[in-house]
Amino acid sequence: MTTRKAAAEVVLPRNQILAGDCIEAMNALPAGSVDLIFADPPYNLQLKGALHRPDNSKVAAVNDHWDQFSSFAAYDDFSRAWLAAARRLLKPNGAIWVIGSYHNVFRLGAELQNQGFWILNDVVWRKSNPMPNFKGKRLTNAHETLIWASRDEAAKYTFNYEALKALNEGVQMRSDWMIPICTGHERLKDENGDKAHPTQKPEALLHRVILATTNPGDVVLDPFFGTGTTGAVAKMLGRDFIGIEREEAYRTAAAARIARVRRFDASALEVTGSKRAEPRVPFGQVVERGMLRPGEELIGPRGHVAKVRADGTLVGKDMTGSIHQVGAAYEKAPSCNGWTYWHFKRDGRMVPIDILRQQIRAEMEAEATRPN
């Protein structure tokens, strides 16, 4: 088993841009070798004719050959094939992000579910500077949709909840993200001064995706690499990338772009850890280890008192239950974090019982890292 895994690691083309068809390239890679996939597939926009502004200047719309399909059935066949190849590449606890517009995202969402992916969230990317609707016949199309899905329902996918909360100034991150489209110095240009790629995504969008759902050293694959936004952000954040792109001009632009990127130093790559990832400590363990004794009183922030029982439950006024249940009952709240709610007295000071939990966790961590 170890030898087979090592062999897969050797042939995995980390931090490379592969030329060719994405389905063929993915099928040539070792199964179960990728932590995250970010996919920005053709949207199948079905544009008919040129689009002009009110001053009659032409809009640089997406009319490239790679976005053209003969029918919805042809597009569905293509989506089915690349999603199957993508799912094969994901590790058991891997995940995928797929971005699209109203033209294609509903078809992609259905196919994700058909293939066994488990949808975790859909995210609305609200563009703070969208292109206007020049004809005035529809609403301004000011958003795109991202679908985040794990490989299957049982996957223990990565989600850096606390890091996203910190990124959002201490407020829980929502599923609507206000991020401007790619403009200015970030927009890559070709030798003629035109856009190097018509649908280049902003680095801010990829930064949030990669920070939220990977860890340093993880492998992020982008089967529609374009001009390399995924690779550039992955490199900055200390992740490895694999890009697949069939258009030579895009590969050239992506390679030059990524070569200019500096990877952040190790200390900058650390993010706020998730409390959910910490080992679970039952309150009963505090009692059985003698850190609190049966009969000892715990005090709540409003002066509520409960006594510790030998089985790790509390007995309060006309109630018994866990540290969480009794705290919630006193506060007349649907829930309560008993670890931060209850305090005990030591040397005349009020001490939160969470101190005892952290002490046990520190001992568990020290034990886990001790050499055999």
Summary of the structure (lengths in Angstrom):
residues: 372
radius of gyration: 26.1
end to end distance: 22.6
largest distance: 83.0
contacts: 1069
relative contact order: 0.11
helix: 35%
strand: 20%
